[in-house]
Amino acid sequence: MGQLNIIITMVLTVVLNLQISFVLAHETKVYVVYLGKKTHDHPESVTESHHQLLRPLLGSKKEVHDSVVYSYRHGFSGFAAKLTESQAQQISQLPEVVHVIPNTLYELTTTRTWDYLGLSPGTSKSLLHKANMGSQVIVGVIDTGVWPESEMFNDKGYGPIPSRWKGGCVSGELFNASIHCNKKLIGAKYFVDGLVAEIGVLNTTENPEYLSPRDFNGHGTHVASTVGGSFLPNVSYLGLGRGTARGGAPGVYLAIYKACWSQIGCSAKGIHVVASAGNNGPAAQTIANVSPWILTVAATTLDRSFPTAITLGNNITTLGQAIFAGPELGFVDLTDPERPLSGDCAELRANPNKTMQGKVVLCFTADLNPTSMAVVNAVTAVSNAGGLGVIIARNPTYSLIPTPNFPCVMVDFELGTDILFYIRSTRSPIVKIHASRTLVSHHVATKVATFSSRGPNSISPAILKPDIAAPGVNIVAANRTGVVMRSGTSMATPVVTGVVVLLKSLYPHWSPAAVRSAIVTTAWKTDPSGEPIFADGSSRKLADPFDYGGGLVNPEKAARPGLIYDMTIADYVSYLCSTYYNNVSISQVLEKKTVCPNPKPSVLDLNLPSITIPNLKDEVTLTRTVTNVGPLNSIYKVMIDPPIGVSMTVTPDTLEFSSTTKIVSFKVRVSTRHKVNTGYYFGSLTWTDSVHNVVIPVSVRTQIFQRYYDEN
């Protein structure tokens, strides 16, 4: 059978009717054994190969037959078998076995992200298994490098490196290519020449770094492990978010390209298929990576939080949020800074106050800047003054500061005001701060993070950005010190990359545009539990396409999109021709002679899985084309949810596909009833065959006065 990738997951406990002491030693449980590669096509050979694997362990054919519950051959090769804990342990020692995960101890999540998105390895029909965990795909990560010792980059169970791999692994400072690269981490290079050309000699004293693929910053390691990290059981960050960490496509090969350097930036030239939206939200027009050939990712929270109880001296308990490992801080004095500080967190550092010694301090901040140091400075000031903890009242931003032994608890302004009233109305206010807990619940709402950059696209307003959203808040993944919890759109990007890898494993002939379309048109407009997705900022509102693009990525639905909006190089050339590029500049970009048509094509006709009209005065007609990737004989009907004050007509309103008709175009006529310049209104256009709902977002702004800046 060759070398196998085997994943064994305990999913069910069978309690035998025996004495307790005997049960502890001989209790059988059902284990599902996943084989990383499909090695047989016929059911008989599949079952027999599984029996052969178990026969040395169980002995007779009858015992093997009685043990095997089911053999799988569709989507992946594997089997379910009843084994004792001792037998499972023996299997785990086989050289082919990746790991054994008892269900009673670990959750199979990252440590929550993938289960939250419905991408669980516990289901044999899941996208993860249909795509063989991405085992045929090589993923290149351009970032700050890699910390190769992380167990999430181990190559246990991997076969030979694919012959198509033409890259390499280079040595450098504290990085030995022959030791640190393996059958999973197959490539690692660093690129510093472009950076040196821009800034001069790289001074590693002023800017500590490794002149090698080794990751000094930790960001690249976190990203790479989120995309394709191997299973790493029983991890947590400060005891929170406990579970099994893994990447979205744990079977991939990784090639790391270090082109980003700590405190300096990146100088790599290349095409990023998946890129972050940026962390400059919630202000409008802050979106980054706006080109139509890039899949741009916004960040959301997920259904996990870290509630931290604050108990006041009047026995009223408020739940804040923190990453505080404890131990619990018993009842101590509680204060808010005296004037002239007026409770402003930002001024605590500049005005150290001895009255904070031995107390918990309440302060307020309205700063939404995700890179602001106001909260960090407040924690530092209180700690240096001998304080015991900080309660920060602020607008919701959902970017918590890890404080292992010094509580820094976040509350909103309303709860902060309640605490302030208690302080001002009590002669000797006291507070108890409990250690943070991990809460995973559908009752925890999903929100677009405050820091996530927002549209509209200021460079090409007719190109909707971001394209999609994914969890990017408090994500647990590998770091140089083990695992760490990070937040940012850079954390959401590898989540989508993992989904892209799985889709490319299933559909290797799909173009990047086809993959992007499948992801955008099947996205959740609600969270997985069906609740609305809100967008955090100075005020909380329902999320719209400028917050999350098509919505929250839905991996399982993306594997069955029905129709796709595909694009070729000719479409991108048409886009370039519709902008300020001329024949000469486009020819230079493509390195071949190109002549744009006259008149220029309309950017509105670019075959994106979205419609964005930034300057509608009267009416406009645009074209889209869809390709059937579902059942051959399909009929789709249109459903329109037009933006407020806008009329939409689609021709034809029914699309028929057959074995000979796989690609169909349609026209969309859009007109406005508004008589003044407006902001953007949002709607959608859906093609449905009663099984697939192919949804694209629609964004329209009426501009009666063209090129007019409105102060009102």
N, C-alpha and C positions, 0 to 999 in steps of 0.2 A: 504493500500500500504506500510505501514511501513514508517520509516523515509527516506526522499529523500535527495539526494544531487542535488541541483538545481543551475545551472549557467545560468544567463540571460545576453545575449549580444545583444546590439542593432546593427543591421547590415544594416538597410535601413530606409530612411526617406520618409514618404508619406505626401506631402503637400496638404492640403485640400483647395478648392477654397472658402475661407472664409475671413472675415475681419482680419487684422493683430492682433488686440487685442484678437479676438476669437481664432485664430490659436495658439497664445502663450499659451492659457489655455487648448485648446482641441485638439491640433495637435496629430494625431496618428502616431505611428512609429511601424515598425515590429521588434519584439523582438524574438530571438531564445532562447527557454527555454530548457536547458540540464538537464536531470535527471541522477543523478550519477549512478544509478543501473537500470538494465533492469528488470522490474517487471512483464511483461506480454509477452506472446508469440503470442497471437491472435490480429490481427489488430483492431477488434471491441473493445476488452477490453482495448487496448492501447488508442484509441481515446476517449473512454468513461472516462477513468481515468484522461485524460488531461482536458476534459470538466468539470469534477467534481471539479478539482482544480480551474478553472476559474469561475464557476457558482456563488459562494458567492460574487465575485468581480463584475461581469458583470450583474447578475440578471437573465434574461430569457434565455431559451435554444436557442432562435433565435439569441440573441446578442452574446452568446458564439459561436454559429455556424458561425456567420458572422465574428467573431474576429479571429478564428483559421484558419491559412493559411495552415498548414501542420502538420501532426503527424508523428514522426519518430519512427521506431522500429528496424531497422537493425543497428547493431553495438552499438546503444545507444537508450535510451528512451527519447523522448523530443518532443517539438512542437514549431511551429512558430505562433505568434499571434500579431494582431494589437492592441496596447494599447496606452493610453495617458501617459504622463510623471507621472501624479498623480497616475494612476493605477499601473504603473511599480513601483512607490515608495511604494505603499501599498503591492505589492507582495514581495518587498525586506524586509518588516518587518515580514514576516512569519517566524516561527522558522526553517523551512526546507531550507530556501533560504540562499545560501552562499554569493552572492553579485550581484549587478547590475552595469554593466559597459556601460555608454553611449559612443557610437562610436565617437561622436563629441569631446570627451575630451581625451580619452585614446587609446593608441595602446595596443593590447593584445600581449605583448612580454615580454622577460626577460632582459632588456627592448628591446632586439632585437634578441637575440640568436635563439629562437625557430622559429620565423617567417623566419629568414634567412635560417634555415635548412628545411623549409617547414613543420614544425610541428605546425600548427595553430589550435586553437580550433574553429575557425570560419567556418570550413568545416565539414559537418556531416559525410563524408566518410573518414576522416583523421585517421591516426594511433592512435592519441590521443583519439578519441572517440571509435574506435573499441576496444581499450584496456581499456575502461572505466577509463581513466586517471590513470591507474595503481592501481585502488582501492582495488584489492585483494592481493597486494604484500606488504611484510614487507621488508624494506631496512635497513641494518645495516651499519652505517657510523663509521669507525675507524679514529678518528682525534683528534682535540684539545678540543672537547666538544661541548656544545651548549649554546646559550643565549636564554632561553626558552620564554622570554617576547616578542620576535619578533613576529609580527603579521603574519609572513609567516609560523608560526607553530600553528596557531589557528585551532581548531577542529570543527568549525561551519559546520553543515551538516553531520558530521560523525556519524555513528551508533555505536553499541557495538564493543569493541575490539575483534578481532578474537579469537575464543576459542583455536586455535592451537598455539597461542602465549604463550610461556613458560618462557619468560624472565621477567625482573623486572625493577623497577626504585628505585634508592637508593638516600638517602639524604646525604648532606655534607655541606661544607661551602657555605653559601648563596644559597643553593639549597634544597628546600623542595619537596620531592617526591610527596606528596599528593596534592600539589598546582601546581607545575611546569610541571608535566607530565599530559597528557590528552589523548583524544581518537585518536589523530594523533601522538603526541610524546609519544609513548607507552612504551619506554624503555630508560633508561639513567643510565650508570654505569661509574665508573672511576677505572683505574688500575695503581697503583703507586708502588706496591711492587717490581715488576721487576726493575723499575727505581731506587728505593732506594737500591736494592741489587747491582746495578752497580755503583752508584755514592755516596752512603751513604745517610745521612739524607737530605731530600729536604728542602733547606733553602729558604723559601718564601720571606725573606727580600732581599737576593741577586738576587733571581729569582722570582719576583712576580707571584703568581699563586693562584688558588682556589683549595683547596683539596676537590674537588667535581666534578660532571659532568659539572659545569658551565665553559663556555669558556672564558678564559682570553685573549687569542690571537685573537680570531675572525675568524680564518681560518676555523675551523670546522663548525661554524655557516654558513659561506659563502658557503661551500661545500654542507652541508645538505640542505640548502634552494635552491641551484641550482638543486639538484637531485629531491626534492619533496616538495618544498615550496608551500604553498597555494597562491591563487591569492591576490596580494596586489596592488591596483590601485594607479595611480597618484604619482609614486615615481620618484626620480631622484637623481643624485649625483652632488651636487653643481649646480643644475639646468640643468645638462647635462644628456643625455640618458633617457629623460623622457618617462614614459609609465607605463605599468602594469608589475610588477615583478611576476614571478611564476617559479616553478620548471618544469623540463621536464615531470615529472609524478606527478601532483599536488594532486592526490588522494591517494597516498601511505601512509602507516604507517611507522614511523621512529623510529629506535632504535639507540641511540647514545652511542658509546663506546669511552670514553676519555682515550687514551693510548699515546697521544702525548702531550708534555709539553713545554711551551714557553721557548725558548732559550736553551733547553736541548735536545729534540728529542723524539723519540718513542721507546717503548720497548714491543710492543704487539707481540704475537706469533699467527699466523693464516694465512689463505689463502686469499689473496686479489684477487678477480676475476677481478676487474678493478683497474688499478694503473697508476700513472703518469709516463711519460718518463723521468722526471727530467728537471731541468732548467740550464743545463751546456752547452748548445749550444752556437755558431753553430759548435764547433769543432766535428770532427768525433769520433766515439767510446766512446761517453759520455753517451749513453743510459742506463737508470736504469730499474729495474724490467723486466729482460730478460727471465724469465722462460716461457716455452711454454704453461703453464696453466694460465698465466696471460694475460689479455687484456690490452696492454700498449698504452697509449694515448699521442700523441703529440699535440701541441697548434698552432692554427692559429689565424689570425685576422678575422674580419668579414666585412660586407659591411657598417660599421658605422665608422665615424671618427669625430674628433673634431677640425676642421680647425680654426685657429686663425690668423687673419689678422695683418701683420706688415707693416705699411705705413711709408716709409722713407721721408725725407724732400724734395726729388726730385719728390715726388708724385708717386713713384713706389711702388706697394703693393705686398708683398710676403705672401703666405699662409703657415704658420707653423702648428704645432700640439701642443696643450696644454690642460690642464684641469684647466682653469683660469676663475673663476666665475665673474670677474670684480670687480668694475666698470672699464670702459675703461680708459686706461692711455693715457692722451693727449700728444701732442708733447713735448718731453723732450729731454735732451742731450743724445747722444749715443756715446759710447766709446768702444775700445778694450783695454785690459790691456797693459800697457807699459812694455818694457823690464825691468828686465830679464824674465818676465812671458811669453812673446811671445804668448799671447793668449791661454795658456793652462789652461783648467778648473781645472785640478787637483791641480795646484799650487796656485789657488786663496786663498784657506784657509790658506796656509802656508805664504802667502805674502799679508796681508791686505793692501789695497791701498786707501788712502783718496781721490784720484781723482775719485773714483767710487761714491762718495756721490752725491745723487740727479740725478743719471744717470742710463740708461739701459746699461748693460755690455754684449758684445759679446765675447764668448770664444769657443774654439774648444776642442773636446775630441775624441780619437780613441778607447777608452776602450769599449770592447764588453761584459765584464763580467757583467751578470745581477745582481749580488750582489754587484757590485762596488758602493762605496759611492762618487765617483768623482763628479757626478752631484749634489747630495744632498749637498755635501760640498761646491760646487761653489755657490749654492743658499744661503746657510748659510753665506758664507763669504761676498757676495755682500750685503745681507740684513743687516748684522752686521756693514758693512761699510757705511750704509746709502744709498745704491743703491736702485733703484726703480723697477728693473726687470733684467732678464737674458735671453739672446738668446743663446741657446746651438746648435752648429754645430757639427754633429756626424754622424756616420754610422747609417742607419735606424735600430732601435731595437724595436720600437712600444711598449715601456713600459713607459708610461707617468707618471710624478710626479704630484699628485694633489696639486695645489697651489691656494687656494680660493681667496686670495687678493693680491698675489705677483706673477706677471706673470713669468713663466718659459717656454719659447716657444722653441720647438725643430724644427730644420731645418737640411737638409742634408748638406754635405760639399760644394756642388756646390752653393746652395743658401747662405750658410754662407760666401763663398768667394765673392759672389756678394755684400753682405752687407759690408764685409770688404773693398772692393774696393770703395764703396760709402764713408765709414768713412775716408779712406786715401786720397780721392780726394776732400773732402769737408772741408772748414775751420771750420764750426760749424755744424757738423752732428746732426740731430734730428730724433726722431722716435715716432710713435704712435702705441700702442698695443691695439687692440680691444679685447673684451671679446670673449671667445671660443663659438662656435656654435656646434650643433649636426647635422651631415650630414649623412643621410641614403640613399644610392644610389648604383645602380648596377655599377656605374662608379668608385666606390671605390674598388680597387683590393684586393683579398684575398691572404694572404701570410703566410707561415710558420714562426712563430715568431723567431727572432734571438736567444732568450734564450732557445727555445725548444731543448732538447738534441737530438742528431742524432745517427744513426747507422753508421757502422755495429755493430752487437752484438759482443763484445769482449770476452764474456764468452763462448757462443755457436754460433760460426759464421754462422752455417747452419740454425739458427732460426732467421727469419726476425723480427726485432724490429726497430721502433715502429710498432704496428698493424694498428693503425687508427689515424686520427687527428680530432680535434673538436675545436670550438672557445674557446680561453683561454686568450684573450687580452681585457682588460678594461671591465670585466664582472661585471654587477651590481647585487648584491644579498645582503642577510641580514647580519647584523653585530650587535654588542652589542649596537651601537649608532643609529641604524636604518638600512640604507643601505650603502654600500660602493662599490667602484669600485676597483677590483683587477685583476692582470695579473699573469699568470703562468700555467704550465701544470696541477697543482692542480685545476685550474679553469676549464680546459678542461675535466678532468676526470669525474666530476659529470654530465657533459653534456652527455657523452657516457653512464654513469650509468643510467641516465634517459631513454635513448633509450633502454638499456638492460631491464629495468623494464617493459616498454611497450611491448617489444617482449615476455618477460616471461609471461605477462598477457594474451597475445594472444595464446602463445604456451607453456603452463606450463610443458609439457613433454620434451621440448628441453633441451639438455645438455648445459653447458657453452660453450663447443667447437662449438656446432651448432649455438648458438647465435653469437659467435665470427665470425664464417664463414659467416653468413648472413650479418653481419655488414661490414666485410672486402670485400666480393665479390661484393657488390652493391654500394660501395663508389664512390663518385664523383672524377674524375681525374681532373676536372675543378671546378671552383666555381659554385654556382647555376645559375649564369647568362651565363655560358658557356665559361668564360674567363680562361686562364691558371692560375694555382696556382704557384707562385714563392716562393722561400725560401730565407729569408733574412739572411745576414751574412756580412762578410767583403766585399763580392760582392754578387749581387743578381743573382740567377740562377733559371731555371725551377726546381720545386720540383721533387724529385724522391722517391722511396720507403724507403730510409734511412732517409728521412725527414718526410714523412707522412704515411708510411706503405701502406695500400691499397688505401688511399686517404682521402678525407673529408667525414665524416659520413653522410649518406643519409637515414634518418629514414623511410620515406615512402617506398623506394625501399627495405630496409632491411626487411620489413614485407612481401615481396614477392620475396624471393631469387631464387626460382626455384629449385636449387640444393644446398646441403650443404656438407661441408667436416667435418664429425663428428669424435669424438674420445671418447674412453672409458678409464677406468683405465688401461686396458691392453696396450693401446698405450703409456700412460705415463710411465708405467713400462718398456716398450720397449725402450723409450727414455733414461731413467735412465741407462738401461743396455748398451746402445750405448755409454755412457760417461764413466767417471772415477769411477762411483759407482760399487761396487762389491755386491755379493749375501748377505753378512752380512749387509752392510750399507743399502741396499734397504730393506731388511727384517726389519731393525730397523725403517726406515721411514714409512713403511706400517704396521708395527706391526703384521706381519705375515710372515711365511717362504716363500721366493721367490728364485727361481733358474733361472738365466739368460741363454738363449740359447747359444750354441757354434757352429759356430762362432757368434760374436756379431752382432746384427742387425745394419743396417745402419741408421744413424740419418736422412739421406736424404729421407728415406721412411716414416718419421713421417707425419701423414695425416693432415698437416697444409694447410690453404688456401693461400699458397705462396710456391715458390721454390727458395731456396737460396743455391748456390753452391760456396763455398769460395775458392776451390782449384782444379779447373778442369785442368787436364794435357792433357788427350786425349779425352776420352768420358766416360759417366756414364749413367746408366739406373735406373730410380727410379719409384716408384709406388704411385699412389693416388687413393682414393676411394670416390665416391660421392653418396649421398642419395637424391632421388627425393622427394621433399616436395611440388611440384606443381601439375599440372594436371596428372592423372594417366598414360594416354597413351601419352607420350611425346618422341620426338626424338630430340637429341641435336647433333650439329655438332661442330667440333673444329675450332677455329681460332687462329693462332699463330703469334705473333709479337716478333721474337727472338731478343735477345741482339746483338749488333754489333759484327760481327766476330764469332758468335755462331750459330750452326745449331740445330734445335729441331724437333723431329719426335714423334708424338703421336699415340699409337696403343691401341685400335681401334680409328679411327677418327670420329666415330659416336656411340652415346650411345642411346639405345632404352629402354624405361621404360614402364611397364604395371602394371596391378593390382597384378601380381605375381612377377615382377622384379622391385624392388625399390632401390636396391643397386648395383652399377656397379664399377668395378675397371678398371684403364687404366695405361699404362706405358708411360713414357716420356724418350726418348733417347736424350741426350744432348752431343754435341761434339764441340770442339773449332778449329778454323782455325788460331788462333794467334800463333806466334812463340816465343813470349817473355812474361814475366810476365806483367800482365795488372792490372789496377784498375777494379772496378766493372762496368759492363755494364748492362742496364736494359731493360726488355721487359715485355711481358704478355702472358698468356694463357687463352683463353676464350671459354666457352661452351655456345652455343646459340640455342634456339628453335624459334628464330625470335620474341619472346616476352620477355624472360628473357636473360640477358647477365651476365653470371657467370664468373667474371674476377678475376684471381689471379696474383699478381706481380711476376716477375722472375728476379733474380739478380745473375749474374755469374761473377766470377773472374778467369782468367786463371793464373795458377801457374806452369810454366814449371820447375822452380827451387823451390822445396818444402821447406817450413820453411826457407824462405830467406827474410831478411829485406832489402828493396831497398831504399837507400838514394837518388837516382836520381829522 
